[in-house]
Amino acid sequence: MPISKLTDRQKSILLVALLATLGIVVAINWASRRVADLYGPSVLAQATDGRVWLMLNHELHVLDRHGTSLRRTPVRTLGISRPSSAAAERASPRRSCCR
């Protein structure tokens, strides 16, 4: 049936279905990027005193040698732009343990 022969009600239903489909595609795209963004640490480095620095969920976490959280700082307050993988290389004295 050509689109010109559709009733106004059918056209409205088709428009709602197309908008719903577009909304679902956008939501899936956003969710897949968000899940990838929040999965696991992006930087992991260890200071010479045993403290561990890791970047996780857009926050810099500093842990002592036993894993106790000492500090948690949002990355945006540090002025580090994404990707922040160079943060461990810029700070010293630290040795990188993982990439």
Biopython code that builds the backbone (N, CA, C, O; Angstrom):
import numpy as np
from Bio.PDB.StructureBuilder import StructureBuilder

atoms = [
    (1, "MET", "N", (0.849, -1.172, 0.000)),
    (1, "MET", "CA", (0.000, 0.000, 0.000)),
    (1, "MET", "C", (0.896, 1.237, 0.000)),
    (1, "MET", "O", (1.719, 1.383, 0.903)),
    (2, "PRO", "N", (0.767, 2.118, -0.963)),
    (2, "PRO", "CA", (1.573, 3.344, -0.996)),
    (2, "PRO", "C", (1.280, 4.216, 0.217)),
    (2, "PRO", "O", (0.186, 4.181, 0.781)),
    (3, "ILE", "N", (2.268, 4.988, 0.598)),
    (3, "ILE", "CA", (2.136, 5.815, 1.796)),
    (3, "ILE", "C", (1.018, 6.838, 1.660)),
    (3, "ILE", "O", (0.419, 7.228, 2.662)),
    (4, "SER", "N", (0.729, 7.276, 0.457)),
    (4, "SER", "CA", (-0.337, 8.263, 0.265)),
    (4, "SER", "C", (-1.711, 7.677, 0.565)),
    (4, "SER", "O", (-2.648, 8.432, 0.825)),
    (5, "LYS", "N", (-1.858, 6.359, 0.538)),
    (5, "LYS", "CA", (-3.156, 5.728, 0.808)),
    (5, "LYS", "C", (-3.335, 5.379, 2.285)),
    (5, "LYS", "O", (-4.366, 4.825, 2.665)),
    (6, "LEU", "N", (-2.349, 5.695, 3.119)),
    (6, "LEU", "CA", (-2.479, 5.432, 4.551)),
    (6, "LEU", "C", (-3.397, 6.477, 5.172)),
    (6, "LEU", "O", (-3.414, 7.637, 4.760)),
    (7, "THR", "N", (-4.141, 6.053, 6.149)),
    (7, "THR", "CA", (-4.990, 7.001, 6.868)),
    (7, "THR", "C", (-4.126, 7.815, 7.819)),
    (7, "THR", "O", (-2.978, 7.461, 8.085)),
    (8, "ASP", "N", (-4.680, 8.896, 8.323)),
    (8, "ASP", "CA", (-3.937, 9.725, 9.272)),
    (8, "ASP", "C", (-3.564, 8.932, 10.523)),
    (8, "ASP", "O", (-2.478, 9.114, 11.074)),
    (9, "ARG", "N", (-4.450, 8.065, 10.967)),
    (9, "ARG", "CA", (-4.171, 7.238, 12.153)),
    (9, "ARG", "C", (-3.007, 6.294, 11.880)),
    (9, "ARG", "O", (-2.140, 6.123, 12.737)),
    (10, "GLN", "N", (-2.974, 5.686, 10.717)),
    (10, "GLN", "CA", (-1.889, 4.778, 10.355)),
    (10, "GLN", "C", (-0.562, 5.532, 10.235)),
    (10, "GLN", "O", (0.486, 5.028, 10.639)),
    (11, "LYS", "N", (-0.620, 6.734, 9.680)),
    (11, "LYS", "CA", (0.589, 7.549, 9.584)),
    (11, "LYS", "C", (1.108, 7.910, 10.974)),
    (11, "LYS", "O", (2.317, 7.906, 11.209)),
    (12, "SER", "N", (0.194, 8.224, 11.893)),
    (12, "SER", "CA", (0.595, 8.550, 13.267)),
    (12, "SER", "C", (1.240, 7.349, 13.945)),
    (12, "SER", "O", (2.258, 7.489, 14.621)),
    (13, "ILE", "N", (0.660, 6.190, 13.769)),
    (13, "ILE", "CA", (1.205, 4.962, 14.361)),
    (13, "ILE", "C", (2.586, 4.663, 13.775)),
    (13, "ILE", "O", (3.502, 4.279, 14.502)),
    (14, "LEU", "N", (2.731, 4.839, 12.474)),
    (14, "LEU", "CA", (4.020, 4.619, 11.821)),
    (14, "LEU", "C", (5.068, 5.595, 12.343)),
    (14, "LEU", "O", (6.209, 5.204, 12.590)),
    (15, "LEU", "N", (4.697, 6.852, 12.511)),
    (15, "LEU", "CA", (5.620, 7.849, 13.025)),
    (15, "LEU", "C", (6.060, 7.513, 14.452)),
    (15, "LEU", "O", (7.243, 7.614, 14.778)),
    (16, "VAL", "N", (5.110, 7.114, 15.301)),
    (16, "VAL", "CA", (5.444, 6.739, 16.680)),
    (16, "VAL", "C", (6.369, 5.526, 16.686)),
    (16, "VAL", "O", (7.322, 5.482, 17.464)),
    (17, "ALA", "N", (6.105, 4.550, 15.836)),
    (17, "ALA", "CA", (6.954, 3.355, 15.770)),
    (17, "ALA", "C", (8.367, 3.710, 15.311)),
    (17, "ALA", "O", (9.342, 3.189, 15.853)),
    (18, "LEU", "N", (8.484, 4.581, 14.328)),
    (18, "LEU", "CA", (9.811, 4.992, 13.854)),
    (18, "LEU", "C", (10.564, 5.775, 14.918)),
    (18, "LEU", "O", (11.762, 5.565, 15.103)),
    (19, "LEU", "N", (9.884, 6.671, 15.619)),
    (19, "LEU", "CA", (10.535, 7.426, 16.694)),
    (19, "LEU", "C", (10.950, 6.522, 17.851)),
    (19, "LEU", "O", (12.014, 6.712, 18.440)),
    (20, "ALA", "N", (10.113, 5.541, 18.175)),
    (20, "ALA", "CA", (10.463, 4.595, 19.239)),
    (20, "ALA", "C", (11.684, 3.767, 18.850)),
    (20, "ALA", "O", (12.561, 3.521, 19.678)),
    (21, "THR", "N", (11.740, 3.341, 17.603)),
    (21, "THR", "CA", (12.888, 2.577, 17.120)),
    (21, "THR", "C", (14.154, 3.419, 17.171)),
    (21, "THR", "O", (15.203, 2.943, 17.604)),
    (22, "LEU", "N", (14.060, 4.660, 16.734)),
    (22, "LEU", "CA", (15.205, 5.555, 16.797)),
    (22, "LEU", "C", (15.648, 5.767, 18.244)),
    (22, "LEU", "O", (16.845, 5.763, 18.531)),
    (23, "GLY", "N", (14.699, 5.950, 19.150)),
    (23, "GLY", "CA", (15.030, 6.115, 20.568)),
    (23, "GLY", "C", (15.742, 4.903, 21.142)),
    (23, "GLY", "O", (16.686, 5.044, 21.920)),
    (24, "ILE", "N", (15.302, 3.730, 20.767)),
    (24, "ILE", "CA", (15.929, 2.494, 21.250)),
    (24, "ILE", "C", (17.353, 2.376, 20.718)),
    (24, "ILE", "O", (18.260, 1.987, 21.455)),
    (25, "VAL", "N", (17.555, 2.707, 19.448)),
    (25, "VAL", "CA", (18.898, 2.640, 18.866)),
    (25, "VAL", "C", (19.833, 3.622, 19.577)),
    (25, "VAL", "O", (20.972, 3.276, 19.894)),
    (26, "VAL", "N", (19.361, 4.830, 19.825)),
    (26, "VAL", "CA", (20.182, 5.823, 20.525)),
    (26, "VAL", "C", (20.490, 5.354, 21.945)),
    (26, "VAL", "O", (21.622, 5.497, 22.405)),
    (27, "ALA", "N", (19.504, 4.797, 22.645)),
    (27, "ALA", "CA", (19.713, 4.312, 24.012)),
    (27, "ALA", "C", (20.718, 3.166, 24.049)),
    (27, "ALA", "O", (21.564, 3.116, 24.942)),
    (28, "ILE", "N", (20.638, 2.262, 23.109)),
    (28, "ILE", "CA", (21.591, 1.143, 23.055)),
    (28, "ILE", "C", (23.000, 1.661, 22.781)),
    (28, "ILE", "O", (23.964, 1.200, 23.392)),
    (29, "ASN", "N", (23.116, 2.610, 21.871)),
    (29, "ASN", "CA", (24.417, 3.194, 21.572)),
    (29, "ASN", "C", (25.003, 3.888, 22.801)),
    (29, "ASN", "O", (26.179, 3.698, 23.112)),
    (30, "TRP", "N", (24.215, 4.675, 23.492)),
    (30, "TRP", "CA", (24.678, 5.366, 24.700)),
    (30, "TRP", "C", (25.081, 4.366, 25.781)),
    (30, "TRP", "O", (26.128, 4.519, 26.409)),
    (31, "ALA", "N", (24.256, 3.347, 26.000)),
    (31, "ALA", "CA", (24.540, 2.359, 27.043)),
    (31, "ALA", "C", (25.804, 1.574, 26.737)),
    (31, "ALA", "O", (26.578, 1.273, 27.646)),
    (32, "SER", "N", (26.023, 1.242, 25.489)),
    (32, "SER", "CA", (27.227, 0.464, 25.151)),
    (32, "SER", "C", (28.488, 1.295, 25.362)),
    (32, "SER", "O", (29.511, 0.760, 25.789)),
    (33, "ARG", "N", (28.432, 2.585, 25.070)),
    (33, "ARG", "CA", (29.593, 3.439, 25.332)),
    (33, "ARG", "C", (29.801, 3.615, 26.819)),
    (33, "ARG", "O", (30.940, 3.639, 27.284)),
    (34, "ARG", "N", (28.720, 3.740, 27.577)),
    (34, "ARG", "CA", (28.818, 3.945, 29.024)),
    (34, "ARG", "C", (29.385, 2.701, 29.707)),
    (34, "ARG", "O", (30.221, 2.821, 30.602)),
    (35, "VAL", "N", (28.947, 1.524, 29.304)),
    (35, "VAL", "CA", (29.456, 0.288, 29.903)),
    (35, "VAL", "C", (30.943, 0.147, 29.622)),
    (35, "VAL", "O", (31.710, -0.212, 30.515)),
    (36, "ALA", "N", (31.355, 0.423, 28.399)),
    (36, "ALA", "CA", (32.776, 0.337, 28.064)),
    (36, "ALA", "C", (33.575, 1.362, 28.842)),
    (36, "ALA", "O", (34.724, 1.116, 29.208)),
    (37, "ASP", "N", (32.967, 2.511, 29.093)),
    (37, "ASP", "CA", (33.641, 3.582, 29.809)),
    (37, "ASP", "C", (33.835, 3.245, 31.285)),
    (37, "ASP", "O", (34.827, 3.658, 31.884)),
    (38, "LEU", "N", (32.917, 2.512, 31.871)),
    (38, "LEU", "CA", (32.961, 2.230, 33.302)),
    (38, "LEU", "C", (33.605, 0.894, 33.642)),
    (38, "LEU", "O", (33.684, 0.536, 34.818)),
    (39, "TYR", "N", (34.061, 0.159, 32.658)),
    (39, "TYR", "CA", (34.572, -1.175, 32.925)),
    (39, "TYR", "C", (36.067, -1.144, 33.198)),
    (39, "TYR", "O", (36.866, -0.898, 32.295)),
    (40, "GLY", "N", (36.433, -1.391, 34.426)),
    (40, "GLY", "CA", (37.831, -1.591, 34.790)),
    (40, "GLY", "C", (38.684, -0.346, 34.843)),
    (40, "GLY", "O", (38.302, 0.706, 34.331)),
    (41, "PRO", "N", (39.846, -0.472, 35.465)),
    (41, "PRO", "CA", (40.758, 0.667, 35.567)),
    (41, "PRO", "C", (41.422, 0.965, 34.228)),
    (41, "PRO", "O", (41.726, 0.056, 33.456)),
    (42, "SER", "N", (41.644, 2.253, 33.965)),
    (42, "SER", "CA", (42.307, 2.626, 32.725)),
    (42, "SER", "C", (43.793, 2.863, 32.948)),
    (42, "SER", "O", (44.574, 2.756, 32.002)),
    (43, "VAL", "N", (44.206, 3.179, 34.161)),
    (43, "VAL", "CA", (45.618, 3.380, 34.493)),
    (43, "VAL", "C", (45.865, 2.718, 35.836)),
    (43, "VAL", "O", (45.062, 2.851, 36.760)),
    (44, "LEU", "N", (46.962, 2.014, 35.940)),
    (44, "LEU", "CA", (47.334, 1.389, 37.194)),
    (44, "LEU", "C", (48.832, 1.584, 37.359)),
    (44, "LEU", "O", (49.617, 1.146, 36.518)),
    (45, "ALA", "N", (49.229, 2.242, 38.445)),
    (45, "ALA", "CA", (50.656, 2.497, 38.693)),
    (45, "ALA", "C", (50.919, 2.359, 40.178)),
    (45, "ALA", "O", (50.022, 2.547, 40.999)),
    (46, "GLN", "N", (52.160, 2.028, 40.518)),
    (46, "GLN", "CA", (52.532, 1.868, 41.913)),
    (46, "GLN", "C", (53.679, 2.800, 42.249)),
    (46, "GLN", "O", (54.676, 2.863, 41.531)),
    (47, "ALA", "N", (53.525, 3.533, 43.359)),
    (47, "ALA", "CA", (54.588, 4.422, 43.833)),
    (47, "ALA", "C", (55.654, 3.589, 44.541)),
    (47, "ALA", "O", (55.413, 2.435, 44.894)),
    (48, "THR", "N", (56.821, 4.170, 44.746)),
    (48, "THR", "CA", (57.906, 3.438, 45.393)),
    (48, "THR", "C", (57.594, 3.120, 46.852)),
    (48, "THR", "O", (58.173, 2.188, 47.410)),
    (49, "ASP", "N", (56.690, 3.875, 47.481)),
    (49, "ASP", "CA", (56.326, 3.590, 48.866)),
    (49, "ASP", "C", (55.229, 2.535, 48.982)),
    (49, "ASP", "O", (54.767, 2.245, 50.086)),
    (50, "GLY", "N", (54.807, 1.957, 47.854)),
    (50, "GLY", "CA", (53.808, 0.897, 47.867)),
    (50, "GLY", "C", (52.394, 1.363, 47.571)),
    (50, "GLY", "O", (51.506, 0.540, 47.348)),
    (51, "ARG", "N", (52.170, 2.681, 47.565)),
    (51, "ARG", "CA", (50.825, 3.164, 47.243)),
    (51, "ARG", "C", (50.504, 2.857, 45.786)),
    (51, "ARG", "O", (51.372, 2.909, 44.915)),
    (52, "VAL", "N", (49.245, 2.539, 45.544)),
    (52, "VAL", "CA", (48.779, 2.223, 44.195)),
    (52, "VAL", "C", (47.864, 3.347, 43.734)),
    (52, "VAL", "O", (46.967, 3.770, 44.463)),
    (53, "TRP", "N", (48.098, 3.822, 42.527)),
    (53, "TRP", "CA", (47.288, 4.870, 41.912)),
    (53, "TRP", "C", (46.550, 4.234, 40.750)),
    (53, "TRP", "O", (47.168, 3.624, 39.877)),
    (54, "LEU", "N", (45.232, 4.371, 40.734)),
    (54, "LEU", "CA", (44.506, 3.831, 39.600)),
    (54, "LEU", "C", (43.389, 4.772, 39.185)),
    (54, "LEU", "O", (42.798, 5.472, 40.007)),
    (55, "MET", "N", (43.117, 4.769, 37.891)),
    (55, "MET", "CA", (42.068, 5.582, 37.313)),
    (55, "MET", "C", (40.888, 4.656, 37.070)),
    (55, "MET", "O", (41.001, 3.690, 36.316)),
    (56, "LEU", "N", (39.769, 4.943, 37.698)),
    (56, "LEU", "CA", (38.600, 4.084, 37.600)),
    (56, "LEU", "C", (37.361, 4.957, 37.600)),
    (56, "LEU", "O", (37.164, 5.759, 38.513)),
    (57, "ASN", "N", (36.523, 4.809, 36.586)),
    (57, "ASN", "CA", (35.259, 5.551, 36.483)),
    (57, "ASN", "C", (35.463, 7.056, 36.611)),
    (57, "ASN", "O", (34.738, 7.725, 37.347)),
    (58, "HIS", "N", (36.440, 7.580, 35.900)),
    (58, "HIS", "CA", (36.727, 9.022, 35.870)),
    (58, "HIS", "C", (37.139, 9.565, 37.222)),
    (58, "HIS", "O", (36.925, 10.743, 37.509)),
    (59, "GLU", "N", (37.724, 8.729, 38.052)),
    (59, "GLU", "CA", (38.240, 9.161, 39.351)),
    (59, "GLU", "C", (39.631, 8.580, 39.547)),
    (59, "GLU", "O", (39.916, 7.457, 39.130)),
    (60, "LEU", "N", (40.502, 9.373, 40.197)),
    (60, "LEU", "CA", (41.830, 8.900, 40.559)),
    (60, "LEU", "C", (41.740, 8.352, 41.977)),
    (60, "LEU", "O", (41.406, 9.082, 42.910)),
    (61, "HIS", "N", (42.040, 7.070, 42.136)),
    (61, "HIS", "CA", (42.006, 6.412, 43.441)),
    (61, "HIS", "C", (43.439, 6.179, 43.902)),
    (61, "HIS", "O", (44.269, 5.694, 43.132)),
    (62, "VAL", "N", (43.728, 6.518, 45.139)),
    (62, "VAL", "CA", (45.038, 6.245, 45.731)),
    (62, "VAL", "C", (44.800, 5.261, 46.877)),
    (62, "VAL", "O", (44.020, 5.526, 47.792)),
    (63, "LEU", "N", (45.484, 4.130, 46.807)),
    (63, "LEU", "CA", (45.341, 3.072, 47.808)),
    (63, "LEU", "C", (46.676, 2.851, 48.493)),
    (63, "LEU", "O", (47.730, 3.027, 47.881)),
    (64, "ASP", "N", (46.635, 2.464, 49.771)),
    (64, "ASP", "CA", (47.893, 2.120, 50.432)),
    (64, "ASP", "C", (48.309, 0.714, 50.017)),
    (64, "ASP", "O", (47.612, 0.065, 49.237)),
    (65, "ARG", "N", (49.431, 0.245, 50.530)),
    (65, "ARG", "CA", (49.949, -1.065, 50.107)),
    (65, "ARG", "C", (49.037, -2.226, 50.484)),
    (65, "ARG", "O", (49.205, -3.331, 49.967)),
    (66, "HIS", "N", (48.066, -1.993, 51.383)),
    (66, "HIS", "CA", (47.133, -3.041, 51.795)),
    (66, "HIS", "C", (45.796, -2.941, 51.066)),
    (66, "HIS", "O", (44.908, -3.763, 51.293)),
    (67, "GLY", "N", (45.644, -1.952, 50.201)),
    (67, "GLY", "CA", (44.414, -1.803, 49.435)),
    (67, "GLY", "C", (43.390, -0.874, 50.057)),
    (67, "GLY", "O", (42.279, -0.746, 49.541)),
    (68, "THR", "N", (43.747, -0.216, 51.170)),
    (68, "THR", "CA", (42.837, 0.730, 51.818)),
    (68, "THR", "C", (42.830, 2.033, 51.024)),
    (68, "THR", "O", (43.881, 2.555, 50.655)),
    (69, "SER", "N", (41.634, 2.547, 50.770)),
    (69, "SER", "CA", (41.506, 3.785, 50.004)),
    (69, "SER", "C", (41.979, 4.971, 50.828)),
    (69, "SER", "O", (41.494, 5.208, 51.935)),
    (70, "LEU", "N", (42.940, 5.719, 50.273)),
    (70, "LEU", "CA", (43.453, 6.907, 50.938)),
    (70, "LEU", "C", (42.827, 8.179, 50.378)),
    (70, "LEU", "O", (42.591, 9.143, 51.108)),
    (71, "ARG", "N", (42.562, 8.168, 49.081)),
    (71, "ARG", "CA", (42.045, 9.371, 48.442)),
    (71, "ARG", "C", (41.306, 8.985, 47.172)),
    (71, "ARG", "O", (41.660, 8.016, 46.501)),
    (72, "ARG", "N", (40.272, 9.757, 46.852)),
    (72, "ARG", "CA", (39.488, 9.552, 45.634)),
    (72, "ARG", "C", (39.176, 10.929, 45.062)),
    (72, "ARG", "O", (38.458, 11.711, 45.684)),
    (73, "THR", "N", (39.706, 11.226, 43.892)),
    (73, "THR", "CA", (39.574, 12.558, 43.311)),
    (73, "THR", "C", (38.997, 12.469, 41.906)),
    (73, "THR", "O", (39.517, 11.721, 41.077)),
    (74, "PRO", "N", (37.929, 13.218, 41.619)),
    (74, "PRO", "CA", (37.408, 13.238, 40.239)),
    (74, "PRO", "C", (38.460, 13.784, 39.273)),
    (74, "PRO", "O", (39.146, 14.759, 39.581)),
    (75, "VAL", "N", (38.581, 13.156, 38.116)),
    (75, "VAL", "CA", (39.592, 13.524, 37.133)),
    (75, "VAL", "C", (39.402, 14.963, 36.662)),
    (75, "VAL", "O", (40.384, 15.667, 36.424)),
    (76, "ARG", "N", (38.161, 15.408, 36.524)),
    (76, "ARG", "CA", (37.929, 16.766, 36.001)),
    (76, "ARG", "C", (38.501, 17.834, 36.924)),
    (76, "ARG", "O", (38.841, 18.920, 36.456)),
    (77, "THR", "N", (38.620, 17.557, 38.233)),
    (77, "THR", "CA", (39.210, 18.535, 39.148)),
    (77, "THR", "C", (40.727, 18.580, 39.033)),
    (77, "THR", "O", (41.355, 19.543, 39.475)),
    (78, "LEU", "N", (41.324, 17.542, 38.441)),
    (78, "LEU", "CA", (42.769, 17.491, 38.268)),
    (78, "LEU", "C", (43.225, 18.133, 36.963)),
    (78, "LEU", "O", (44.413, 18.391, 36.772)),
    (79, "GLY", "N", (42.276, 18.388, 36.069)),
    (79, "GLY", "CA", (42.625, 18.975, 34.784)),
    (79, "GLY", "C", (43.234, 17.983, 33.817)),
    (79, "GLY", "O", (43.895, 18.383, 32.859)),
    (80, "ILE", "N", (43.025, 16.694, 34.047)),
    (80, "ILE", "CA", (43.531, 15.657, 33.148)),
    (80, "ILE", "C", (42.453, 15.381, 32.114)),
    (80, "ILE", "O", (41.319, 15.052, 32.463)),
    (81, "SER", "N", (42.803, 15.514, 30.850)),
    (81, "SER", "CA", (41.822, 15.236, 29.810)),
    (81, "SER", "C", (41.859, 13.762, 29.457)),
    (81, "SER", "O", (42.859, 13.083, 29.691)),
    (82, "ARG", "N", (40.767, 13.269, 28.893)),
    (82, "ARG", "CA", (40.725, 11.891, 28.461)),
    (82, "ARG", "C", (41.431, 11.744, 27.144)),
    (82, "ARG", "O", (41.348, 12.683, 26.353)),
    (83, "PRO", "N", (42.106, 10.692, 26.822)),
    (83, "PRO", "CA", (42.391, 9.585, 27.710)),
    (83, "PRO", "C", (43.478, 9.953, 28.722)),
    (83, "PRO", "O", (44.392, 10.723, 28.427)),
    (84, "SER", "N", (43.358, 9.405, 29.877)),
    (84, "SER", "CA", (44.257, 9.763, 30.969)),
    (84, "SER", "C", (45.361, 8.733, 31.175)),
    (84, "SER", "O", (45.914, 8.636, 32.270)),
    (85, "SER", "N", (45.682, 7.978, 30.162)),
    (85, "SER", "CA", (46.695, 6.932, 30.295)),
    (85, "SER", "C", (48.089, 7.489, 30.508)),
    (85, "SER", "O", (48.985, 6.766, 30.943)),
    (86, "ALA", "N", (48.282, 8.756, 30.211)),
    (86, "ALA", "CA", (49.606, 9.350, 30.397)),
    (86, "ALA", "C", (49.809, 9.865, 31.816)),
    (86, "ALA", "O", (50.900, 10.333, 32.141)),
    (87, "ALA", "N", (48.792, 9.794, 32.668)),
    (87, "ALA", "CA", (48.905, 10.320, 34.030)),
    (87, "ALA", "C", (49.990, 9.608, 34.814)),
    (87, "ALA", "O", (50.728, 10.255, 35.557)),
    (88, "ALA", "N", (50.111, 8.295, 34.673)),
    (88, "ALA", "CA", (51.118, 7.542, 35.411)),
    (88, "ALA", "C", (52.521, 7.874, 34.926)),
    (88, "ALA", "O", (53.466, 7.879, 35.715)),
    (89, "GLU", "N", (52.662, 8.152, 33.640)),
    (89, "GLU", "CA", (53.980, 8.451, 33.092)),
    (89, "GLU", "C", (54.456, 9.834, 33.507)),
    (89, "GLU", "O", (55.660, 10.053, 33.640)),
    (90, "ARG", "N", (53.525, 10.784, 33.718)),
    (90, "ARG", "CA", (53.903, 12.145, 34.071)),
    (90, "ARG", "C", (54.286, 12.268, 35.533)),
    (90, "ARG", "O", (55.130, 13.094, 35.881)),
    (91, "ALA", "N", (53.686, 11.465, 36.391)),
    (91, "ALA", "CA", (53.941, 11.571, 37.823)),
    (91, "ALA", "C", (55.208, 10.801, 38.167)),
    (91, "ALA", "O", (55.542, 9.811, 37.516)),
    (92, "SER", "N", (55.902, 11.263, 39.187)),
    (92, "SER", "CA", (57.092, 10.544, 39.619)),
    (92, "SER", "C", (57.235, 10.718, 41.123)),
    (92, "SER", "O", (56.676, 11.692, 41.627)),
    (93, "PRO", "N", (57.901, 9.905, 41.872)),
    (93, "PRO", "CA", (58.561, 8.701, 41.380)),
    (93, "PRO", "C", (57.608, 7.525, 41.452)),
    (93, "PRO", "O", (57.207, 7.108, 42.538)),
    (94, "ARG", "N", (57.252, 7.001, 40.319)),
    (94, "ARG", "CA", (56.387, 5.834, 40.230)),
    (94, "ARG", "C", (56.900, 4.929, 39.151)),
    (94, "ARG", "O", (57.571, 5.365, 38.216)),
    (95, "ARG", "N", (56.586, 3.690, 39.285)),
    (95, "ARG", "CA", (56.882, 2.755, 38.216)),
    (95, "ARG", "C", (55.575, 2.161, 37.753)),
    (95, "ARG", "O", (54.744, 1.769, 38.573)),
    (96, "SER", "N", (55.385, 2.090, 36.485)),
    (96, "SER", "CA", (54.142, 1.581, 35.933)),
    (96, "SER", "C", (54.149, 0.064, 36.042)),
    (96, "SER", "O", (55.129, -0.589, 35.681)),
    (97, "CYS", "N", (53.047, -0.495, 36.544)),
    (97, "CYS", "CA", (53.006, -1.950, 36.695)),
    (97, "CYS", "C", (52.076, -2.581, 35.674)),
    (97, "CYS", "O", (52.189, -3.778, 35.407)),
    (98, "CYS", "N", (51.159, -1.813, 35.094)),
    (98, "CYS", "CA", (50.224, -2.388, 34.128)),
    (98, "CYS", "C", (49.806, -1.308, 33.139)),
    (98, "CYS", "O", (49.839, -0.118, 33.452)),
    (99, "ARG", "N", (49.415, -1.731, 31.948)),
    (99, "ARG", "CA", (48.876, -0.778, 30.950)),
    (99, "ARG", "C", (47.699, -1.368, 30.290)),
    (99, "ARG", "O", (47.097, -0.736, 29.421)),
]
sb = StructureBuilder()
sb.init_structure("model")
sb.init_model(0)
sb.init_chain("A")
sb.init_seg("    ")
for serial, (resi, resn, name, xyz) in enumerate(atoms, 1):
    if name == "N":
        sb.init_residue(resn, " ", resi, " ")
    sb.init_atom(name, np.array(xyz, "f"), 0.0, 1.0, " ", f" {name:<3s}", serial, name[0])
structure = sb.get_structure()
